[in-house]
Amino acid sequence: MRANLTQMVGLATAAGAKTLLLGMRMPPNYGPEYTGQFALVFSDLARDRHVPVVPFLLTDIALSPTLLQGR
């Protein structure tokens, strides 16, 4: 995932696009080590490639039970 995102950011930047990295999170049932490493990819890539990042694209949606489907 990291390599793919790095390549996409690099290609977009090289093409002259204004790049914004949109972070995602994994559900907590994947475990703290996996979810933590997954989240770090976005912040690390943003820092290394000097692009802005939205830490979690779905903050206003995923954290609001009224916007989610029932089970």
Secondary structure, 3 states (H helix, E strand, C coil): CHHHHHHHHHHHHHCCCCCCEECCCCCHHHCHHHHHHHHHHHHHHHHHHCCCEECCCCHHHHCCHHHCCCC
